[in-house]
Structure formats: C-alpha cells, structure tokens
Amino acid sequence: MKSERTFQHWAAVEETGILWGMKALLAIYRLFGRPAFRLVLYPVVGYYFLANRAARRASRDYLQRLGAYYPELAITGSFLESYRHFIQFAETLLDKIVVWFEDLGPERVIFHNRPLLLNTLTENRGTILLGAHLGNLEICRALAETRDAVRLNILVHTKHAEKFNRLLGGVERHGGIELIQVTELNPAVAIRLQEKLDRGEFLVLVGDRIPIGSPHRTVKAQFLGADAEFPQGPYLLASLLRCPVYTLLAYPWEGKYQIFLEPFAEQIALPRRDPQRALELAGWARRYAERLESHCRRVPFQWFNFYGYWDSAGTNSRDE
C-alpha cells in the first residue's frame, strides 16, 4: 500500500511570498537595515515553519541523513535544528536582495580558483557552470563584475522566480546576466545556447532538482548514504554542446561571501546506447553528489530543498 505521504514535485510547492510583501521587505531593509528586516521576517519564518509540515519534515530528513553521514557534525535533525535551517533560508532571502542591490567589493568576496575563470575568458571558451540550491547562487553576480567580458546565462526551469525577477526588474546595472527559462531542451533552445557558448559566454544551471518538463529524465545516485533522484539534463546538455563543465557554488561562510569554482569535466561524451549511457549518467551524477556532499558538510544548514528528496520522500524522518 502506498504511503499517505505521496511525493510532490518541488515545482508544485507554491511560493508563500507575494510581490507586495517582497517589496515591503525590501523597503524595510533599505530604510532600517538588516536588524529591522530580521525583526519582521523571523515571525513570518516561524509561522511557515510551524504551518508547513511537509517542508519541515523534508528539512529534518535532510539533516538526519547529513548527521548520520558526517557524525562529527553532531546533527540529529531535531526540531530546533530544523528551525535553524529555516532561519538560514530567511537570511539567504535577505542576502539575495543585498547582492543584487549593493556593490560586492573585493573585501566582501573570496573567489576561490579565480585564475580558472580568467584563463577561460582569455581562451574565449564557452563553459557550463553547474550549481546547486546551496547557499546563495546569486553571489555569482560578482563573476559578471570581474571583467566586462563575463556573460552569465542562468537557465531556470520554472516560473517561481517571476515575482523576484519583477522585483528586480528596475535594476539596470546587471547587464552581464540573462535569465533564460528552459522547460524543455528543444532544437531551438539548443541552437540558442550553442550560439552563446560560441561567443565565449557561460551557461549556469543547477544539478540538484528535477525539471518540470522532464520528470522522468532522472538518474539515481548515492547522496548522503541513500539513492536520490538527480536530473540527467546537465550531463545531456554538456554532451550535446561539447563544452567544459565547472561546478559553481557560492555561500556566506566565515563572515564573507565565498565563491567556489572547480573543474568538473573537460568534456562529457555519453554513449548512444543503453545500458552504457545509463551507467555514464549515474557516474556523473554521483560525482556531482560527492561535490555537493562536501559543501553540505561545510555549511550544513545552507542546502535548501524543502521537499521530499530521497526515494522515501522523507517518510523516514521524525516529525513529532
């Protein structure tokens, strides 16, 4: 018999914020600063934490698995730890506003492996940057400010970001960034992306969520000790476009914004036949999961996927 806790695609989880509320929070931050922003936001987060049982259960499931995988973290997935997880997410919402509306000077950002980016720009090599819902990927805007030549094309799979994009619509100084909604990879989209790579631009996408248009194009890989579903899309796209792949992860750590840019694959060439193709995809997904695990260990409360992520859809987690 199926569990009553049926899996819900992450894209079906509606945003709880609305445009006027986001504008109000932005106004509070601009007028009164971060302390006032927190004063308003924390009660909202507390209500959401208590009211949204599914998100809370998913948070605790993740934290339990992380604590079991890395016992030295001493994380148990308790009720209070889950609340801390939600609070970290709230802080990230503020950071999103800060990094879009304020200059990120070099004293505020530590850019690991910056020469890799500069060499890629010098060689005019179009590259895929593979990120995750960890920390604050918007910090990658700092890459666009490194040199005028940097062009970031951020691929998004949902309209969830529309409210936030409209909020940022009046920001004129981010000409080096373009958001591209991609619900499915068709020939027209592939040609457009190839043209951008040919101009030496970057494609930014995430590897830890299943896209809406292709819910069955997934591959299983071990993540924190159990099988989880990862999208095939990043590796299929890299194989199609025949370009290098780097991982790009960004989050606040030790008082500064940190950007980690690391080589992932010089080129991904997938065989045309199964099961070899499936094995190759699983290998790339596991390699990505290993890299994600290492960063989750460093900042355990900054991976934000508040839905049932593993095959059990979170049914193993406690939620008293």
N, C-alpha and C positions, 0 to 999 in steps of 0.2 A: 504494500500500500504506500502511496506517495505521502511524503510529509506534508503537513498543512503549511509549512514554511516554503512555499514554492518560490523558485528563483525568479527574480525580477531583473530585467535588463537595466543596467545602470542609467541608460538614457531615458527610461520611463520615470525616473525619480525627478520630479519637478523641482525647480529652484524655489526655495522658500522666500527669497527676497524678491521685491518688485522694484521697478525703476525709481519711483519717487523715494522709496526707502533708501536705496543706494545713494541717490543724490543728497538726501538728508544726512547720511553718514559722512559723505564727502564734505559737505558744508561744515559739519561739526568738527571734522579733522582740520580743515583749513582755518576755522575761526579759533578753535580752542586747543588743538593739538591732540597728541596721542592719548593722554590721560582721560580727556573727556570722551574721546572715541571709545575707549575701553569701558568707561562708565555706562555708556549707552548699549554697547554691543554685548557685553558679558551677560546681562539678564536675558537678552534675546537668545544667545547661545545656550544658556541654561534651560530655557523653555524648550528649545529644539531638542536638546539632549534628552530631556525627560519625556517629551511627547513622541519622538521618533524612535520607536523601539527597534525597528529593523536596522536603522543606521547605527544605533548603539550596540546592537548585537554583532553587527559586522565589525565595528571598531574593536570590541572585546575579543572577537575571534582572531583578528589580525594580531592583536597584542599578545594573546595567549600563545599563538604559534611562534611569534618572534621571540618571546621569552623562553619557550621550550627549545628553540633552535640556538639561541645565544643565552645560556643560563647566566653568564656573567653580567647580563643587563639587569637581572633580578626583577624582571617584569612579569606580572602574573595575569594581566588582563582584568584587574579589579575595576569596580565601578568608578572609583576616583581616578584611576589611570585613564579610563575611557573618557571621563570628563576633561582631563588634561589634554587628551588627544583632540577633543572638540575645541578647546580653548586655543590650542596651537593652530587649528584651522582658522579660527577667528582672527588670530594675529596675522595669518597669511593673507586674509582679505584686506587687512589694512596695508600690508606690505605691497599688495598689488597696486593699491592706489598710490602709495608713496613712490614706487619705482616708475610709475607712468607719469606722474605729475611733478616729480622733483629730479634734478640732475643727480646722477650717481657718479660722484667724483672718485678718482682712483683711491682715495683714502678709505672709501667705504666698501670697496670691492676687491676681493682677492681672486685673481684669474689664474687658475692652475693650468699649466701647459699652454700658455698664451702663444709661444713660438709656433705651435702646431697650427693655430689659426692664421698667423701671419704668413707662414710658409704656403698654406693652402691658398691664401689670397694672392700671393706672389705668383704662384703657378696657375692661377685662374681656374682652379679645379672646383667644379660644382660638386657639392657633398650633401649627403643626408645626415642630419643631426637627430639622433634618436634619444628622446627624453622620457620622462615619466611624471606621474602625478605625485611627485615627491618635492616638498619644499615649494618654491615659487619660480616656475619656469619663466615668468615674465622678467626675471632678472636678466634673461638673455638679451633684453633690450640694450644692455651695456655692450654686447658684442657689436650691435649696429653703430654704437658710438665710438668703437675702437678706431675705425677708419671709415671714411665716406664710402669706400668701395663695398662695404659689407651690405648685402641684401638678404634679409631673412624672410622666407615664405613659410608661414606657420599653417600647417594643414590641420583643420578641425573637422570632426565628424558629426557635429550636432549643432543645433540652433540654441543650445543652452546659453551660449556666451553672448547672445544678441543683446540682452539687457545691458551687460557690462560694456559691450562694444559701443552701444548707443551712448552710454555714459561717457565714454572716452572719445566720442565722435568729434568733439571740438578740439582735440589735441593735434596740433599741426606739426609738431617737431619730430614725429616718429616716421619720417618718410622712408626709412630703411627697412620697414616692416610691413608685410602684407599678410592678412588673414585669408586663407583660401578654404572654403567649405567643400569638403570632399566626402560625399556619402557613398560613392562607389567609384572604382577606378575603371573608367571607360576610355576608349581611344582618344577622345578629345582632351580629357584631363591628362592622359599620359603624354600627349604631344605638348601640351602647355607646360607641364613640369620638365620635360626634356629640354625645351627651349630655355627655361630658367637655368637649368644646370649648365647648358652650353654657354651661357653668359657668365658662368662662374658664381652663380648665386647658391644659397643654402636652402634646403628644404628641412623644416623642423616638424617632427611628428612624434607621438608617444607610442610606446610599445607595451603598455600595461592595461589597455582597455579594448574591448571588442567593439568594432564599429557597428553602427546601426544597420547599414545596408548589407553587411555580410556576417550575420550572427553565427553562421556555421563554418566560416573560414577561420577556424581556430586550430591551435595545436597545443597539446598537453606538454607541460614541462614542470619539473620539480621546483617549487618555490616555498621556502621556509619549511621544508620537510614533507610536503604533500603536493600532489598533482594540482595544477591550476591551469585555467584556460588563458592562452595568450593569442593575440591576433597574428595571423600569417602576413598581414598586409605590409608591414615594414620590410620584410625579407623578400616578398614577392616584388615589391616596388623597386628595391635595390637591385634585384636580379634583372628586372626589366630595363632599368635605366643604366645599369652597368657603371655605377659610381661608387666611390668610397663611402663608408659609413663610420661616423664617430658617435659616441654617446655624449650627451649633454645633460648634466644635472646641476641644478642651482638651488641653494637654500641658505638661510641665515644660520651661521654657526660661529661660535666663539666671538660674538659681537660684530661680525661683519658678514656681508653677502659673499658667498663663495660660489664660484663657477668652476665646474669640473668638466673639462673637455678631454676625451680619451679616444684613441683609435679603437675601432670595433672590428672592421673588416675592410681590407683594401678593395675587395670586390666579392660580391655574393653571387655565385653561379649555381643555380639549382638544376638538378637533373629533371628531364621532362617526364620520366616515368615514376609511378609509384611501385613499390614502397620506398625506393631510394629517396624520392622527393620528400616524402613524409618524414623520413629519418633525418634528412638535412635540415628541414624546417624545425624539427624538435631540437636539434643540436644548437641552432642559432637562438631559439627561444630560451633554452637552458643557459646559454652563455649570457644572454641579456639578464635573465633572472638572477644569475650569480652576481652580476654587477649591481643590480638593484638591491640584492640582499646586503651587500657590503655597505651601501649607503644607508639602508634602513637601520643597520646596526649602529651607525654613527649618529643618526638623528631619528631615533625610533618613533617619535611622535609626529613625524612630518610626512608620512606617506598617507595620502588622503584618497581612499577608495571606500566610501561608506556604503558598500553593498556587499552581498554575499559573494566572495571572490573565489573560493575554492569549490570543488565539486559538491561538497555538502551544503553549499550556500549558507554557511555559517551555522548550521544546525548543531555543531559540536560545542558551540560556545555557551557559556553560562550567561544568564541574564535575569538574576533574581530581582 
